[in-house]
């Protein structure tokens, strides 16, 4: 029996018991263009930047300690008074304001807080919406359904990495929100290969490399990404972009057919140790992505007959405007519906022809990580879930024949959108400087679809184990996680 994570997507993601009228809006990120970098920084985890992206937001940000002493945080010291190893988001460690952290909630907090019982939140601390350029490869699909990529920044001397990052920035996005119903050939093939990787329980590194970069599978493709930047402290306080909002991968760096696959949205959840949907209010609902930051390639034109675009059915999203930022590179700008109304998703495969083209400098980094084997002591919540499933499969194939999650059956389909007969390349105009306004932080509310999917997944896992789950980090969590009364209460609250 197949065990593909994308086939059943269990996780212990939570939904708080909230009165619906008390929380009427998700958390709204208010990215303010031209927000000044704090320079010079005085604290180790102050996020700084020297460039703005095509939205006027931070591009390729990095931590203050790199500016102060040239090293990645946390500092190499053993003094117990140093706070930033365990509390990098505290006021003693960062000068950035309005960080967002998820408060602990049942049942995800049962697992996410094991081994860190004094934590004030469930793993994620988010700094700001930002963009990053670099070279990417595939990591895995985690037990909560997230697709995980690794991005190796263009400039590793000024990269928002920590000493726990292994030289790459984590990129994560929910499979069910994005790739589940993808129509592009690239993502359809990628999805199928990941399913096979999950079923086989070992990495399909070579097959996936051939999909990402067919002409040079041994070299990682160039990429650009925009999303919510922060630290994942359930996985060792590593820097990551999660959720990814815009993702562009160059699959064919050929001057006569330079091919990019792109998806964009202005919303997204943050995986296992979170329970919220993040709503991003871009100026005018326009999200622009600078594909690469290198002015040496000049004279782009679009090969229309090879270009394809798909979008959420009923959204009628227009083809993006294509512009040339003469001192930087090509920009693709999408105008999206309000994220609160539609949760629209757009994907584009676009082909460029260049008058002059500089081949990207990406090279093969550290060896890709294969899916880990079952271990006696899982290191984090997602590995715990993954190991628990594999143990079930090794004991009884039928035990993991779990239902397809609700979200997988209700996701809105994508339809093909028209490509204009003529696609003009205009000069890029940098975002206007808006008047800064001070707003209070709106309330956070749960993602209903994801919450229901996850609660059902918890119930199925507990039943399969007859309410006796494997221990996690020496803790027996069965009685807490498998409390059917509390799970029913969560489900009822979610359905109000």
C-alpha positions in Angstrom: 0.0 0.0 0.0 1.3 3.4 -1.0 2.5 5.7 1.8 3.0 8.9 -0.2 2.8 11.9 2.1 1.0 13.8 -0.6 -1.7 11.0 -0.6 -2.8 11.5 2.9 -1.0 14.4 4.6 -1.4 13.8 8.3 0.0 16.3 10.7 -0.5 17.4 14.3 -1.2 21.0 13.2 -3.7 22.6 15.6 -6.7 24.8 15.7 -7.4 27.0 18.8 -10.9 27.0 20.3 -11.8 30.5 19.4 -15.1 32.4 19.2 -15.5 33.3 15.5 -16.7 36.8 16.2 -13.7 37.5 18.4 -11.3 37.0 15.5 -12.5 38.4 12.3 -9.3 38.8 10.3 -6.1 36.8 9.7 -2.8 38.4 10.6 -2.2 41.0 7.9 1.5 41.6 7.0 1.9 45.2 6.0 5.0 45.4 4.0 6.0 49.1 3.8 8.2 49.9 0.8 11.5 51.7 1.6 11.5 50.6 5.2 15.0 51.6 6.2 17.5 49.0 7.1 18.8 49.4 10.7 22.4 50.3 10.0 24.7 50.0 11.8 23.1 47.2 13.8 24.0 46.7 17.5 22.3 43.3 18.1 23.1 39.9 16.6 19.7 39.0 15.2 18.8 42.5 13.8 17.9 41.9 10.2 19.5 44.4 7.8 19.7 44.8 4.0 21.4 47.0 1.4 19.0 46.4 -1.5 15.3 46.6 -2.2 13.4 44.2 -4.4 10.9 45.1 -7.1 8.2 45.5 -4.4 10.4 48.0 -2.4 11.0 45.3 0.2 14.3 43.9 1.6 16.3 41.9 -0.9 19.0 39.4 0.2 18.9 40.5 3.9 21.4 39.4 6.5 21.9 39.3 10.2 23.5 42.1 12.2 26.2 39.9 13.6 27.6 39.5 10.1 28.0 43.3 10.0 29.3 43.6 13.5 31.9 40.8 13.4 31.7 39.0 10.1 30.2 35.7 11.6 26.9 34.0 11.4 24.8 34.1 14.6 24.6 32.8 17.3 28.0 33.8 18.6 30.7 31.1 19.3 30.7 31.4 23.1 29.6 29.3 26.0 28.7 31.9 28.6 25.3 31.1 30.0 24.3 34.8 30.0 24.3 34.9 26.2 20.6 34.9 25.3 20.5 34.7 21.5 21.1 31.0 21.2 17.8 30.1 22.7 15.9 33.4 22.4 17.1 35.1 19.1 13.7 36.9 18.8 13.9 38.7 22.1 14.6 42.4 22.6 18.2 41.6 23.8 18.9 40.1 20.3 17.1 42.1 17.7 16.2 45.7 17.0 13.5 44.7 14.4 10.0 45.5 15.5 6.6 43.7 15.2 7.9 40.1 15.0 5.2 37.5 14.7 5.2 34.3 16.8 2.6 31.5 17.1 1.3 31.1 20.7 1.2 27.4 21.9 -2.1 25.6 21.2 -3.4 22.1 21.5 -2.6 19.7 20.0 0.5 20.8 18.0 2.1 22.3 21.1 2.2 18.9 22.6 4.9 17.9 20.1 6.4 21.2 19.1 7.2 22.2 22.7 8.6 18.8 23.8 12.2 19.5 24.8 11.5 23.2 24.9 8.8 23.5 27.5 9.6 27.1 28.4 9.1 28.4 24.9 6.5 31.2 24.4 5.5 30.0 20.9 5.3 27.0 18.7 8.5 27.2 16.7 8.3 30.0 14.2 9.4 33.6 14.7 8.8 35.8 11.6 10.7 39.0 10.9 9.5 40.5 7.6 8.4 39.8 4.0 11.6 39.7 1.9 13.2 38.4 -1.3 16.2 36.2 -1.8 18.3 35.2 -4.9 20.5 32.1 -5.2 20.7 28.5 -6.5 18.2 25.9 -5.4 17.9 22.2 -5.0 15.3 19.8 -3.6 15.3 18.6 0.0 12.1 16.6 0.7 8.4 16.7 1.4 7.9 16.9 5.1 5.3 15.0 7.2 3.0 18.1 7.3 2.8 18.2 3.5 5.3 21.0 3.0 7.6 21.0 0.0 11.1 21.8 1.2 13.8 23.4 -1.1 17.3 24.5 -0.2 18.5 27.9 -1.4 22.3 28.7 -1.5 22.5 32.5 -1.5 24.4 34.3 -4.3 26.6 36.1 -1.6 27.2 33.8 1.3 29.2 36.5 3.1 26.0 38.6 3.4 23.3 36.0 3.7 20.7 35.6 6.5 22.0 32.2 7.6 22.7 31.0 11.1 25.4 28.5 12.2 22.6 25.9 12.1 21.7 26.4 8.5 24.4 24.3 6.8 25.0 27.1 4.3 21.5 27.1 2.8 18.3 28.9 3.5 15.2 26.8 3.9 12.3 27.4 1.5 8.9 25.9 2.4 5.4 25.9 1.1 2.3 23.8 1.6 1.8 21.2 -1.2 -2.0 21.4 -0.8 -2.1 25.1 -1.3 0.1 25.1 -4.3 1.3 22.1 -6.3 -1.6 19.7 -5.7 -3.5 20.9 -8.7 -0.7 22.4 -10.7 -1.2 22.4 -14.5 2.3 23.3 -15.7 4.1 20.3 -17.1 7.1 21.0 -14.9 5.2 20.9 -11.6 3.1 17.9 -12.7 6.2 15.9 -13.4 7.8 17.2 -10.2 4.8 16.2 -8.2 4.8 12.7 -9.6 8.5 12.2 -8.9 8.1 13.4 -5.3 5.2 11.0 -4.8 7.5 8.1 -6.0 10.3 9.4 -3.6 7.9 9.3 -0.7 6.6 5.8 -1.6 10.1 4.4 -1.9 11.2 6.1 1.4 14.5 7.1 -0.1 15.7 10.1 -2.1 15.3 10.4 -5.8 18.0 12.9 -6.1 19.2 12.3 -9.6 15.6 12.1 -11.1 14.6 15.4 -9.4 17.9 17.1 -10.5 17.0 16.2 -14.1 13.6 17.9 -13.7 15.0 21.0 -12.1 17.8 21.5 -14.6 17.6 19.1 -17.6 20.6 20.5 -19.5 22.9 20.3 -16.4 21.5 18.1 -13.7 24.9 18.3 -11.8 24.4 22.1 -11.4 21.6 23.7 -9.3 19.3 26.1 -11.2 19.2 29.9 -10.6 16.2 31.0 -8.5 14.4 33.9 -7.0 11.9 33.8 -4.1 9.7 36.2 -2.1 8.1 35.2 1.2 7.9 35.5 4.9 11.4 35.5 6.3 12.1 34.2 9.9 13.5 31.5 12.1 12.2 28.0 12.5 13.1 27.3 16.2 11.5 23.9 16.2 14.3 22.9 13.8 17.2 24.5 15.6 16.4 28.2 14.9 17.4 28.0 11.3 16.7 30.8 8.9 13.9 30.1 6.4 11.4 31.6 4.0 8.0 30.1 4.9 5.5 30.5 3.4 7.0 31.0 0.0 4.8 33.5 -1.9 6.6 33.8 -5.2 9.0 31.2 -6.5 10.9 31.4 -9.8 13.2 28.6 -11.1 15.3 28.9 -14.2 15.1 25.4 -15.8 16.9 26.2 -19.1 19.6 29.0 -19.1 19.8 29.2 -22.9 20.0 32.7 -24.5 17.6 31.5 -27.3 15.1 29.9 -24.9 15.7 31.0 -21.3 13.0 29.2 -19.5 11.5 30.1 -16.0 8.7 28.4 -14.1 7.1 30.7 -11.6 4.2 30.6 -9.1 2.8 33.5 -7.1 0.2 34.2 -4.4 -0.3 36.6 -1.5 -1.3 34.2 1.2 -0.1 30.9 2.8 0.1 28.8 5.9 3.3 28.1 7.8 3.2 24.3 8.3 3.3 21.9 11.2 4.3 24.1 14.2 1.9 26.9 13.2 -1.8 27.2 12.7 -2.3 30.5 10.9 -2.7 31.7 7.4 -0.6 34.7 6.6 -2.3 37.4 4.5 0.1 39.7 2.6 -1.2 43.1 1.6 1.1 44.1 -1.2 0.7 47.6 -2.5 -2.2 47.6 -4.9 -2.2 43.7 -4.6 0.7 43.7 -7.0 3.5 41.2 -6.4 6.7 41.7 -8.5 9.6 39.3 -8.7 13.0 40.2 -10.0 14.2 37.0 -11.6 17.9 37.7 -11.2 20.0 40.7 -10.1 22.7 40.9 -12.9 22.7 43.7 -15.5 25.0 41.9 -17.8 22.2 40.2 -19.7 20.4 42.6 -22.0 17.7 42.8 -24.7 15.1 40.3 -23.5 12.0 39.4 -25.5 9.3 36.9 -24.7 8.7 33.8 -26.8 5.0 33.9 -26.7 4.1 30.5 -28.3 6.0 28.6 -25.6 4.6 30.7 -22.7 1.8 29.3 -20.6 -0.1 30.6 -17.6 -2.7 29.0 -15.2 -4.7 30.6 -12.4 -7.3 29.7 -9.8 -10.6 29.1 -11.5 -12.9 32.2 -11.4 -10.2 34.8 -10.6 -9.6 36.0 -14.1 -6.1 37.2 -13.3 -4.5 39.0 -16.2 -1.2 38.1 -17.8 1.6 39.8 -15.8 3.5 42.8 -17.0 7.1 42.1 -18.1 9.7 44.8 -17.6 13.4 45.3 -17.7 15.1 46.9 -14.6 18.1 48.1 -16.6 20.6 48.1 -13.8 19.3 44.8 -12.3 17.4 42.4 -14.5 13.9 41.2 -15.7 10.9 41.8 -13.5 7.6 39.9 -13.7 4.7 41.8 -12.0 1.4 40.1 -11.2 -1.8 41.9 -10.1 -3.7 39.6 -7.7 -7.1 39.6 -6.2 -7.5 40.5 -2.5 -5.9 37.6 -0.6 -8.7 37.5 2.0 -11.4 37.0 -0.7 -9.9 34.4 -3.1 -6.7 32.9 -1.9 -5.7 32.9 -5.6 -2.7 30.9 -7.0 -1.0 31.6 -10.3 1.7 29.7 -12.2 3.6 30.7 -15.2 6.1 29.2 -17.6 7.8 32.0 -19.5 10.5 31.8 -22.2 12.9 34.6 -23.0 15.2 35.3 -25.9 18.2 37.5 -25.1 20.3 39.7 -27.3 23.2 39.3 -24.8 23.1 36.7 -22.1 25.4 35.8 -19.2 25.3 32.2 -18.0 24.4 32.0 -14.3 27.2 31.2 -11.9 25.4 28.5 -9.9 27.5 25.5 -9.1 26.8 22.2 -7.3 26.9 22.8 -3.5 26.9 20.3 -0.7 25.4 16.8 -1.5 21.6 16.8 -1.5 20.0 15.3 1.6 18.1 12.0 1.1 15.0 11.3 3.1 16.2 10.2 6.5 15.8 6.7 7.8 13.8 5.8 10.8 15.7 6.6 13.9 15.3 5.7 17.6 15.1 9.3 18.6 13.6 11.7 16.1 15.1 15.2 16.2 11.9 17.2 15.5 8.1 17.0 15.2 8.1 16.3 11.5 10.6 13.5 11.7 8.6 12.1 14.6 5.5 12.0 12.4 7.4 10.5 9.4 8.9 7.8 11.6 5.6 7.0 13.1 4.1 6.4 9.7 6.9 4.2 8.5 6.7 2.1 11.6 3.1 1.5 10.8 3.8 0.6 7.3 6.5 -1.9 8.3 4.1 -3.6 10.7 0.9 -3.6 8.6 0.5 -2.3 5.1 -3.2 -1.7 5.5 -2.7 0.4 8.7 -1.6 3.4 6.7 -4.5 3.3 4.2 -5.8 6.6 5.4 -8.2 8.9 3.7 -7.3 11.7 1.4 -7.3 15.0 3.4 -10.3 17.2 3.1 -8.2 20.1 1.7 -7.1 17.8 -1.1 -10.7 17.3 -2.3 -11.8 20.9 -2.0 -8.9 22.7 -3.6 -10.0 25.0 -6.4 -8.8 23.9 -9.8 -6.6 25.9 -12.1 -7.6 27.0 -15.6 -5.4 28.2 -18.4 -5.3 32.0 -18.9 -4.8 33.8 -22.2 -1.4 34.9 -23.2 -1.5 38.3 -25.1 -0.7 38.3 -28.8 2.0 40.9 -28.2 4.1 41.0 -25.0 6.0 44.2 -24.7 9.0 44.6 -22.4 8.8 48.0 -20.7 11.3 49.8 -18.5 10.8 48.9 -14.9 9.6 51.8 -12.6 10.6 51.5 -9.0 7.8 51.5 -6.4 6.6 54.9 -5.3 7.4 55.9 -1.7 4.1 55.7 0.2 3.2 57.6 3.3 4.1 55.5 6.3 1.3 54.6 8.6 1.2 53.0 12.0 -1.3 50.2 12.4 -2.0 47.8 15.3 -1.3 44.1 14.8 -4.6 42.4 13.8 -5.7 39.2 15.5 -4.6 35.8 14.2 -7.1 33.3 13.2 -6.8 29.6 12.2 -7.0 28.2 8.7 -10.2 26.3 8.7 -9.5 23.9 5.9 -6.1 23.1 7.2 -7.3 22.7 10.8 -10.0 20.2 9.8 -7.6 18.3 7.6 -5.1 18.1 10.4 -7.5 17.2 13.2 -8.8 14.3 11.1 -5.2 13.3 10.5 -4.5 13.2 14.2 -7.6 11.0 14.8 -6.6 8.6 12.1 -3.0 8.3 13.4 -4.2 7.6 17.0 -6.7 5.0 15.8 -4.0 3.3 13.7 -1.8 3.1 16.9 -4.7 2.2 19.1 -4.0 5.4 21.1 -0.5 4.3 22.0 1.9 6.5 20.0 5.6 6.0 19.9 7.4 8.1 22.5 8.9 11.4 21.4 12.2 12.6 23.0 11.5 10.3 25.9 8.0 11.6 26.5 4.8 9.6 26.2 2.5 12.0 24.4 -0.3 9.5 23.6 -2.8 10.6 26.3 -2.4 14.2 25.4 -2.5 14.0 21.6 -5.1 11.3 21.4 -7.6 12.9 23.7 -10.7 12.3 21.6 -12.9 14.6 23.7 -10.5 17.6 23.1 -10.1 16.7 19.4 -13.9 16.7 19.0 -14.1 20.0 20.7 -11.5 21.4 18.3 -13.4 20.0 15.3 -16.7 21.6 16.5 -15.1 24.9 17.1 -13.6 24.8 13.7 -16.9 24.1 12.0 -18.7 27.1 13.6 
